[in-house]
Amino acid sequence: MQHLIDRRGLGDRITCDSSGTAGYHIGSKPDSRMAVAAQKKGVTLTGSARQFEIADFEDFDLILAMDRSNYQDILSLDNANQYAIKVKLMCSFCRHHDDEEVPDPYYGGEAGFDYVIELLTDACEGLLDSVL
């Protein structure tokens, strides 16, 4: 997403961040296999893993979940049910793919990571088009 934001010159208008719903990899760099798949598309992954925080509900206008499990995990932190309108599934912004969830490529080999990059690019482009 950050790559597309930068490419479109929208860095002064859109802030993008990434977090997980579990704390497994806090502080870690992006998975090397995902970094390779992204690099094939001319995208350099940056940043380090962090866990979703309740403050993120206030800090961001839109919160995207990769799958229904993450979606439910995020909503479970919204005890007052005041932020549900901000939480969406990433694939709901896809224009060319019918997937409803982003599959976990962890055990899918190189092709799995390549597919996830392709799917996320589609979703991110659709998202940018929808907010502009």
C-alpha positions as CSV (number, residue, x, y, z in Angstrom):
1,M,0.0,0.0,0.0
2,Q,2.7,2.4,0.9
3,H,4.4,1.8,-2.5
4,L,1.2,2.8,-4.3
5,I,0.6,5.8,-2.1
6,D,4.1,7.0,-2.8
7,R,3.8,6.2,-6.5
8,R,0.6,8.3,-6.7
9,G,2.2,11.1,-4.7
10,L,-0.4,10.8,-1.9
11,G,2.0,10.6,1.0
12,D,0.9,14.0,2.3
13,R,-2.8,12.9,2.3
14,I,-2.7,9.3,3.3
15,T,-1.0,7.6,6.3
16,C,-0.6,3.8,6.1
17,D,0.5,1.5,8.8
18,S,0.4,-2.3,9.4
19,S,-0.1,-4.4,12.4
20,G,-1.1,-7.9,13.4
21,T,-3.7,-9.2,15.8
22,A,-1.2,-11.4,17.6
23,G,2.2,-10.6,19.0
24,Y,4.1,-13.4,17.4
25,H,6.6,-11.3,15.4
26,I,6.7,-8.0,17.1
27,G,9.8,-6.1,16.0
28,S,10.5,-8.4,13.1
29,K,11.2,-7.3,9.6
30,P,8.8,-8.5,6.8
31,D,9.0,-12.2,6.0
32,S,11.9,-12.8,3.6
33,R,9.7,-14.8,1.2
34,M,7.1,-12.0,1.0
35,A,9.9,-9.5,0.5
36,V,11.2,-11.5,-2.5
37,A,7.7,-11.7,-4.0
38,A,7.2,-8.0,-3.5
39,Q,10.6,-7.2,-5.1
40,K,9.5,-9.1,-8.2
41,K,6.8,-6.4,-8.6
42,G,9.2,-3.6,-7.9
43,V,8.1,-3.1,-4.3
44,T,10.5,-2.9,-1.3
45,L,8.8,-3.9,2.0
46,T,9.9,-1.8,5.0
47,G,8.9,-1.5,8.6
48,S,8.7,-4.0,11.4
49,A,5.9,-6.0,12.9
50,R,3.7,-4.5,15.7
51,Q,0.5,-5.6,17.3
52,F,-2.8,-3.8,16.8
53,E,-3.6,-1.5,19.7
54,I,-6.9,-0.1,20.9
55,A,-5.6,3.4,20.1
56,D,-5.5,2.4,16.5
57,F,-9.3,2.7,16.4
58,E,-8.9,6.5,17.0
59,D,-5.7,7.0,15.0
60,F,-7.0,5.5,11.7
61,D,-10.1,6.2,9.6
62,L,-10.1,2.7,8.1
63,I,-8.8,-0.6,9.6
64,L,-8.4,-3.5,7.2
65,A,-8.4,-7.1,8.1
66,M,-6.8,-9.8,5.9
67,D,-9.3,-12.5,6.9
68,R,-12.4,-13.1,8.9
69,S,-10.5,-14.3,11.9
70,N,-8.4,-11.1,12.1
71,Y,-11.6,-9.1,11.5
72,Q,-13.3,-10.8,14.5
73,D,-10.1,-10.3,16.6
74,I,-10.1,-6.6,15.8
75,L,-13.8,-6.2,16.6
76,S,-13.4,-8.0,19.9
77,L,-11.2,-5.1,21.1
78,D,-14.0,-2.7,20.4
79,N,-15.9,-3.2,23.7
80,A,-18.3,-0.3,23.1
81,N,-19.0,-1.3,19.5
82,Q,-18.2,2.2,18.3
83,Y,-15.6,1.5,15.7
84,A,-17.1,-1.4,13.7
85,I,-17.9,0.9,10.8
86,K,-14.1,1.5,10.3
87,V,-13.2,-2.2,10.1
88,K,-13.4,-3.9,6.6
89,L,-12.0,-6.9,4.9
90,M,-9.1,-6.1,2.6
91,C,-10.5,-8.2,-0.2
92,S,-13.7,-6.1,-0.3
93,F,-11.6,-3.6,-2.3
94,C,-10.5,-6.1,-5.0
95,R,-11.5,-5.2,-8.5
96,H,-10.1,-8.3,-10.4
97,H,-10.1,-11.1,-7.8
98,D,-13.0,-12.9,-6.3
99,D,-11.2,-13.9,-3.0
100,E,-13.1,-12.9,0.1
101,E,-10.0,-13.2,2.3
102,V,-6.3,-12.9,1.9
103,P,-4.9,-16.5,2.1
104,D,-2.0,-17.1,4.5
105,P,1.0,-17.9,2.2
106,Y,3.2,-19.2,5.0
107,Y,3.0,-22.8,3.9
108,G,2.1,-22.2,0.2
109,G,5.6,-21.9,-1.2
110,E,6.9,-19.2,-3.5
111,A,3.7,-19.2,-5.6
112,G,1.6,-18.5,-2.5
113,F,3.6,-15.4,-1.7
114,D,3.4,-14.3,-5.4
115,Y,-0.3,-14.7,-5.4
116,V,-0.8,-12.7,-2.1
117,I,1.2,-9.8,-3.5
118,E,-0.9,-9.9,-6.7
119,L,-4.1,-10.0,-4.6
120,L,-3.0,-7.2,-2.3
121,T,-2.0,-5.0,-5.1
122,D,-5.4,-5.4,-6.6
123,A,-7.1,-4.6,-3.3
124,C,-4.8,-1.7,-2.5
125,E,-5.4,-0.1,-5.9
126,G,-9.2,-0.6,-5.5
127,L,-8.9,1.0,-2.0
128,L,-7.0,4.0,-3.2
129,D,-9.5,4.5,-6.1
130,S,-12.4,4.3,-3.6
131,V,-11.0,6.9,-1.2
132,L,-9.9,9.5,-3.7
